[in-house]
Amino acid sequence: VQLLESGGGLVQPGGSLRLSCTASGFTFSTFAMSWVRQAPGKGLEWISGIYSDGGGANYVDSVRGRFTISRDDLKNTVYLQMSSLRAEDTAVYFCAKGGKKFLDYWGQGALVTVSA
Amino acid sequence: DVAMTQAPHSLSVTPGQPASISCKSSQSLLYRDGMTRLYWYLQRPGQSPQLLIREVSNRFSGVSDRFSGSGSGTDFTLKISRVEAEDVGVYYCMQSVQFPITFGQGTRLEIK
């Protein structure tokens, strides 16, 4: 299993950014996928999950309405569209396989820095 | 949200000695399917987290048998029978009985 995040970078407060996570080594379409973030020097925060077979998505309150998770099963890719970004969204964003029970494989992470 | 509280915040262990980390949840982690949704992760320095234990006590693929998990309801424990240098990092418990999925604040293990 491999998960490769991309799309991180520096963005101004109020701006937008889209993260991508391309998966390989498993049947992507049959698994939930999640995004978990880690602010500098802090712990882990699950922020969103998307389920297989049109099972919908979930968000933590702090990002609901600003972030949107989506997936393209033909491209084996999960996305996180982030808008109205705030300084407190600065973090490493990990893509992880799973989200209904446990997260069994994680990517190496993409750094998002929100700063003027 | 389900609050997860770990103790201690950090521990320093001599190689070959045991270590134990506690995790307490603010509500029962027993799911309606009869499984308890408690998981343990290790994040080594500079790396992404890796799954160690699933559903309280089941070691994930490739995880050393030095690691064991126990507990029920709201109280859980991760034990390392003989600490090795490669065990250094931050340990997190995680629950998925209810959304949002939540993690403990982490326990940092260092080698003496």
Interface residues (C-beta under 8 A of the other chain):
Chain A: S34 V36 G43 L44 E45 W46 I47 G49 N58 Y59 V60 D61 F94 G99 K100 K101 F102 L103 D104 Y105 W106 G107 Q108 G109
Chain B: M35 R37 Y39 Y41 Q43 Q47 S48 P49 Q50 L51 R54 E55 F60 V90 Y92 M94 S96 F99 P100 I101 T102 F103 G104 Q105 G106
